[in-house]
Amino acid sequence: MIHILTGPFGSGKTELAINLALHLKNAEEDVSLVDLDVITPYFRIRDVADFLSEKGIDVVTVKRELRHVDLPILPQRLVELFTQRERHVVVDLGGDDDGARVISSLKPLLDGRQVRAYFVVNVFRPFNETVEEICQNIGRLSSRSRLRFNALVNNANLGDQSTEEIVALGERMVSEVSKVTELPVQWTVLSEELAERLNFSAFKYPVFVIKRFMRVSWEDRR
């Protein structure tokens, strides 16, 4: 199966992609993790590639190859992965026009495959602070990428300042987006640190607990 995670800058899609790959690997699945976020200079999968490789995950980073390529010319490694049916391929896709262009070029490889596409939402990031903005982002990316989304993910957080109330507010907003878009909500995401303090029954959607790998500099100084 191919799992595609995307969302605007700051949505937390990279963190979620890493943790989903680890989850699948822990279930003894063959997993490849593909970095198709060709622009964002922060929170890069390649920064934790050695750790993931040690866990048995096949990490594929193709930023340099894709940044200026005239698609549909694609790195051969991608063609091989997207035609292998016996493994899980987790894709971290940029949620901008460049990401849309990349995944649109892969459409022939995705046709006929089992694909799950997730739109990751952090309502505390710019341009995702209202239901209208989130719905517009989903529609724009779906149209330009030719990608049909299957589910939403509530990843409302303020880093290490997150609280139950912050996550619950994200659930309420994503629930409204779900009504408008008719997309189900797959998960509410909690960091390990927050999950230790909270009762999961307080949340409406299944909880996906993640380990945070990508920390901003001011968090490390605390």
N, C-alpha and C positions, 0 to 999 in steps of 0.2 A: 504494500500500500504506500501511496505517496501522501505525506502530510505537509500541507503548505500553511505556514503561519506568517501573517502580514498585519500591518497596522502602521499608523503614522509614527513619526519620530517620538520616542519616549513612551510608546505603548507597552514596552516590555516583551515584544515578540521574540527577540534574540534569547533572552533569559528563558522564556517558555520553550523555545525550540531546543535549547540545550537540555533542559530538564525532561522534556518529552522523549528525546533520544536516550537519555539515561534510564528513564522508566521502561522503555521498550527493551533496552539491553538487559536490564535487571530481570525481565520476563524471558530471558534467553532467546531473544530475537536477534536476527542479523540486521544491523542498523547502519545506515550512512547518514551523516549530517552535512547538508550542503548550504554554504553561505552564498546566497544570491542577493545580499544587500550591497549593491555595488557602489554606493555613495557614502553612507554614514561612516564617519571616521571614529566614532565612539562605540563602545560595547560590541566589540568584534569577536566572532567565534574563534578566529585565528589566535586570539590572545589566550585562549584556554585549550587550544588544539592538542598540546602535549598531554594534558591531563585526560582529555576525552579519548585520545588514542590509547593511553594506558588502560582505560576501562574497556577497550575492545571496540570502540566506535570508529568507523571509517569516516574521517573528517575531510571534506572536500571544500577548499576555498578557491574561488575562481575570480576574485575581484579584478585583478590586473587584466585577465583575459577578456572580461566582459565590458570593462568600462568604456572602451572606445571601439568595440567591434561592430561591424556592420552586419547585424543579424539578418537572416537566420544562420550565419556561420557560428557554430557552437563548439566549445571544447569537447573533444571526443569522450572525455571522462563523464560528462553529463549525459551524452547520448547513451553510453553503456549503462549508467545507473537507472535512467528513466525507462529502460527496456527490460530491466531485471525484475521479474515478478515474484521472486522468492524472498525478497528482503524489504524492510521498511526504509523509506527514504524520507527524512525530515528536512524540509526546506525553510530556511530563514530568508524571506523575501522582503525587499524594501517596499515600503508603502507609499511610494511616490511614482512619478511618471516614468522614471528609469526602471523601477521594479516592474511596473506594468508592461513596459516594452520588453523586458527580459522574459517574463513569464508568457507573454503573448507569443513570442517566438518559439516557445517550447510547446505550444498547443498541439502540434501534430504528434508529439511524443506522449502527451497526456491523454489523448483520445483513446478510449478503450481501456484505460487503466482505472483502477480503484483509487480515487482521489478524495481526500478530505481537506477542504480549505477553510481556515479559521481566520476571522477578523478579530484582532486583539485590541481591546479598548481600555485605556486609562483616562478616566474622565477628568483627571487633574493635570492634563497636559494641554498646551495651547491648541486651539482649533478642534478640540474634542470635548468641549465643556458644555455643550448642549446636545439634546437629542437631534435637532435639525443638522448641526454640524457633523455629527457622527454618521447620520444617514446619508448626507451628501458625500462624505468621504467614501463610504461603502459603494455608493452608486457610481462615483467617478472611477474608482479603482476597478470595479467589476467591469465597467464598460470598456475602459482602455486596455485592460489585461485580457479580456475575453474569459475571465475566470469566474466561475459560479461558486459563491461562498456557500458553505454548508452549515456553519455555526458561528456564534459569537463567543468571545471569552472576556469575562469581567476581570480585569487586572488593575482595578483602582488601587492606587497606593501613592504614598509620599515617602518612599524609601524607608529608612529606619524610624520615621515619625508616623508611620501608618498605625491606625487604630481600627477597632471593630466598626466604629461609626463611618469611617472613611470607606471601608470595604462595602458596608451596607448601602451607602449612598451610591456607589458604583453599581451595585445590583439593581437598585431602583431605576437608575437611568438606562442601564442596559436592557432591563425589562421593557421599558418604553420603546427602545430601539427595536427590540424583538417583535413587538406588536406591529410596528410600522413596516419592517422589512420582511416579516414572517420567517425570520431565521431563529432557530432555537439557541438557547444559551448552553454551551457545553460545560463550562466550568466557571467557578469563582476561584481565583488564585490567591493563595496565602504564602508568605515566606515562612520558612521553618521557625524563625524567631517569633513571628506573630501567631503561628498555629499553636505553639506551645502554651499560649495564654488564653486561647479562645475556645469556645464550645462550637463545634461545627453545626450543631442543630440550629444555631442562630441565623444560618444562611439559607437562602432559597434554593441555590443550585449546588451540584456536586462540587466539593472542594478539591482542588489540585494543589498539593503542597510542593513548593519549589525551594531549592537551595539557591541562594543568591551568589552569583559569580561576578557579576558586573557591578562594582561599586564606584560611585563618583568620588573624587578626591576629598571633598569635605567630610564625607562619611568616614573615610579611613583615618582622618585626623582626630576624630572624636574619641 
